[in-house]
Protein backbone atom coordinates (compact mmCIF):
# COMPACT_ATOMS: atom_id res chain seq x y z
CA UNK A 1 0.00 0.00 0.00
CA UNK A 2 1.30 3.45 -0.89
CA UNK A 3 1.96 6.01 1.89
CA UNK A 4 -0.90 8.18 0.65
CA UNK A 5 -3.38 5.32 1.01
CA UNK A 6 -1.90 4.27 4.37
CA UNK A 7 -2.30 7.79 5.77
CA UNK A 8 -5.88 8.12 4.52
CA UNK A 9 -6.82 4.68 5.86
CA UNK A 10 -5.26 5.47 9.26
CA UNK A 11 -7.31 8.68 9.41
CA UNK A 12 -10.50 6.77 8.66
CA UNK A 13 -9.73 4.15 11.31
CA UNK A 14 -8.85 6.77 13.95
CA UNK A 15 -12.44 8.01 13.90
CA UNK A 16 -11.37 11.47 15.05
CA UNK A 17 -9.22 14.31 13.71
CA UNK A 18 -5.51 13.47 14.02
CA UNK A 19 -2.24 15.33 13.63
CA UNK A 20 0.85 14.26 11.71
CA UNK A 21 2.58 12.91 14.82
CA UNK A 22 -0.32 10.57 15.52
CA UNK A 23 -0.31 9.41 11.90
CA UNK A 24 3.38 8.53 12.20
CA UNK A 25 2.47 6.37 15.21
CA UNK A 26 -0.51 4.76 13.50
CA UNK A 27 1.18 4.00 10.18
CA UNK A 28 4.79 3.41 11.20
CA UNK A 29 5.86 5.59 8.28
CA UNK A 30 8.64 8.18 8.34
CA UNK A 31 7.48 11.71 9.21
CA UNK A 32 8.59 13.03 5.80
CA UNK A 33 6.42 10.46 4.02
CA UNK A 34 3.43 11.33 6.21
CA UNK A 35 3.92 15.07 5.58
CA UNK A 36 4.13 14.55 1.81
CA UNK A 37 1.06 12.29 1.78
CA UNK A 38 -0.89 14.84 3.83
CA UNK A 39 0.13 17.66 1.47
CA UNK A 40 -1.10 15.64 -1.50
CA UNK A 41 -4.35 14.77 0.28
CA UNK A 42 -4.93 18.44 1.16
CA UNK A 43 -4.39 19.49 -2.47
CA UNK A 44 -6.86 16.91 -3.75
CA UNK A 45 -9.41 17.86 -1.09
CA UNK A 46 -9.54 14.34 0.40
CA UNK A 47 -8.82 15.63 3.91
CA UNK A 48 -10.06 18.69 5.79
CA UNK A 49 -8.99 20.44 8.96
CA UNK A 50 -11.76 20.88 11.56
CA UNK A 51 -9.26 22.57 13.91
CA UNK A 52 -5.72 23.82 13.59
CA UNK A 53 -3.12 21.09 12.89
CA UNK A 54 -5.70 18.28 13.03
CA UNK A 55 -7.02 16.55 9.93
CA UNK A 56 -9.77 14.11 8.98
CA UNK A 57 -11.14 12.62 5.75
CA UNK A 58 -13.54 14.99 4.00
C-alpha distances in whole Angstrom, upper triangle without the diagonal:
4,7,8,6,6,10,11,10,12,15,15,15,18,20,22,22,20,21,18,20,19,15,15,17,14,11,13,12,15,17,17,13,13,17,15,12,15,18,16,15,19,20,19,20,17,18,22,24,27,28,28,25,23,21,19,18,21
4,5,5,6,9,10,11,12,14,16,16,18,21,22,21,19,19,17,18,18,14,14,16,15,11,13,10,13,14,14,10,11,14,12,9,13,14,12,13,16,17,16,18,15,17,20,22,25,26,26,23,22,19,18,17,19
4,5,5,6,9,10,10,12,14,15,16,19,20,18,16,16,13,15,15,11,11,13,12,9,10,7,10,11,10,7,7,10,9,6,9,12,11,11,14,16,15,17,14,15,18,19,22,23,23,19,18,16,16,15,18
4,5,5,6,9,10,11,13,14,16,18,18,17,15,15,13,15,15,11,12,15,13,11,13,11,12,12,12,8,8,10,8,5,7,10,8,7,11,12,11,13,11,11,15,17,20,21,21,18,17,14,14,12,15
4,5,5,6,8,10,11,12,14,16,17,17,15,16,15,17,16,12,13,15,13,10,13,12,14,15,15,11,10,13,12,8,10,13,11,10,13,15,13,14,11,12,16,18,21,22,22,20,18,15,13,12,14
4,6,5,6,9,10,10,12,15,16,16,14,14,13,14,13,9,10,12,9,7,10,9,12,13,14,10,9,12,12,9,11,14,13,12,15,17,16,16,13,13,17,18,21,22,22,19,17,14,13,13,16
4,5,5,6,9,10,11,13,13,12,11,11,9,11,10,7,9,11,8,7,10,9,11,11,12,9,7,10,10,7,7,11,11,9,12,14,14,14,11,10,13,15,17,18,18,15,13,11,10,10,13
4,5,5,6,9,10,11,12,12,11,12,12,14,13,9,12,14,11,10,13,13,15,15,15,13,10,12,12,9,8,12,11,8,11,13,12,12,8,8,11,13,16,18,18,16,13,10,8,7,10
4,5,5,6,9,10,12,13,12,14,14,15,13,10,13,13,10,9,13,13,16,16,18,15,12,15,15,12,12,15,14,12,15,17,16,15,11,11,14,16,18,20,21,18,15,13,10,9,12
4,5,5,6,9,10,11,9,11,11,12,9,7,10,10,6,7,10,11,14,14,16,14,11,14,15,12,12,15,15,13,15,18,17,17,13,12,14,15,17,18,19,16,13,11,10,10,14
4,5,5,7,7,7,7,9,10,12,9,7,11,12,9,10,13,14,16,15,17,15,12,13,15,12,11,14,14,11,13,16,16,14,11,9,11,12,13,15,16,14,10,8,6,7,10
4,6,6,8,9,10,13,14,16,13,11,14,15,11,12,16,16,19,19,20,18,15,17,18,15,13,17,16,13,15,18,16,15,11,10,12,14,14,17,18,17,13,10,7,7,10
4,5,8,10,11,14,15,16,12,11,14,13,9,11,15,16,19,19,21,19,16,18,20,17,16,19,19,16,18,21,20,18,15,14,16,16,17,19,20,18,15,13,10,10,14
4,5,8,7,11,12,13,9,9,12,11,9,11,14,16,18,18,20,19,15,17,19,17,15,19,19,16,18,21,20,19,16,13,15,15,15,16,17,15,12,11,9,10,14
4,7,9,13,15,16,12,12,16,15,12,15,18,19,22,21,23,21,18,20,22,19,17,20,21,17,18,22,21,18,15,13,14,14,13,15,17,16,12,11,8,9,12
4,6,10,13,14,11,12,15,15,13,15,18,19,21,20,22,21,17,18,21,18,16,19,20,17,17,20,20,17,15,12,12,11,10,11,14,13,9,8,7,9,12
4,7,10,12,10,10,14,14,13,15,18,18,20,17,20,19,15,15,18,16,13,16,17,14,14,18,18,15,13,10,9,8,7,8,10,9,5,5,5,8,11
4,7,8,6,7,10,11,10,12,15,15,16,14,16,16,12,13,16,14,11,14,16,14,14,18,18,16,14,11,11,9,10,10,10,8,5,5,7,10,13
4,6,5,6,9,10,11,12,14,14,14,11,14,14,10,10,13,13,10,13,15,14,13,17,18,17,15,12,12,10,11,10,9,6,5,6,9,12,15
4,5,5,6,9,10,10,12,11,10,8,10,10,7,7,10,10,8,11,13,13,13,16,17,17,15,12,13,12,14,13,12,8,8,8,11,13,16
4,5,5,7,9,10,10,10,10,8,11,12,9,10,13,13,12,14,17,16,17,20,21,21,19,16,17,15,17,15,14,10,10,11,14,16,20
4,5,5,6,9,10,11,12,10,13,13,10,12,15,14,12,16,18,16,17,20,21,20,18,15,16,15,16,15,14,11,10,11,12,15,18
4,5,5,6,8,8,10,9,11,10,7,9,12,11,10,13,15,13,15,18,19,18,16,13,15,14,16,16,15,12,10,10,11,13,16
4,6,5,5,5,7,6,9,9,7,9,12,11,11,14,16,16,17,20,21,21,18,16,18,17,20,19,18,14,13,13,15,16,20
4,6,5,8,9,9,13,13,10,13,16,15,15,18,19,18,20,23,24,23,21,18,20,19,21,20,19,16,15,15,16,18,21
4,6,8,11,11,15,13,11,14,16,14,14,18,19,17,19,22,22,22,19,17,19,18,20,20,20,17,14,14,14,15,19
4,5,9,10,12,10,9,12,14,12,13,16,17,16,18,21,21,21,18,17,19,19,21,22,21,18,16,15,15,16,19
4,7,9,12,10,9,13,15,13,15,18,19,18,21,23,23,24,21,20,22,22,24,24,23,19,18,18,18,19,23
4,6,8,6,7,10,11,10,12,15,16,16,18,20,21,22,19,18,21,21,24,23,22,18,18,17,18,19,22
4,5,5,6,9,10,11,12,14,16,17,18,20,22,23,21,19,22,21,24,24,22,18,18,18,19,20,24
4,5,5,6,9,10,10,12,14,15,16,18,20,21,19,18,19,19,21,20,18,15,15,15,17,19,22
4,5,5,6,9,10,11,12,14,15,17,19,20,19,18,19,19,23,22,20,16,17,17,19,20,22
4,5,5,6,9,10,11,12,14,16,17,18,17,16,19,19,22,22,20,17,17,16,17,18,20
4,5,5,6,9,10,10,12,14,15,16,15,13,15,16,19,19,17,14,13,12,14,15,18
4,6,5,6,9,10,10,12,14,15,14,13,14,14,18,17,15,12,13,12,14,15,18
4,5,5,6,9,10,11,13,14,14,13,15,16,20,20,18,15,15,14,16,16,18
4,5,5,6,9,10,11,12,11,11,13,15,18,19,18,15,14,12,13,13,15
4,5,5,6,9,10,10,9,8,10,11,15,15,14,11,11,9,10,11,13
4,5,5,6,9,10,10,9,11,12,16,16,15,12,13,11,13,13,14
4,5,5,6,9,9,9,12,14,18,19,18,16,15,13,14,13,14
4,5,5,6,5,6,9,11,15,16,16,14,13,10,10,9,10
4,5,5,6,6,7,9,13,14,14,12,12,9,10,10,10
4,5,8,9,10,12,16,17,17,15,16,13,14,13,12
4,6,8,10,13,17,19,19,18,17,14,13,11,10
4,6,7,10,13,16,16,16,15,11,11,9,7
4,7,11,13,16,17,16,14,10,9,6,5
4,7,10,12,13,12,10,6,5,4,5
4,6,9,10,10,8,6,6,6,5
4,5,7,7,6,4,6,9,9
4,7,9,7,7,8,10,10
4,6,6,8,10,13,13
4,6,8,11,15,15
4,7,10,14,15
4,7,11,12
4,7,9
4,6
4
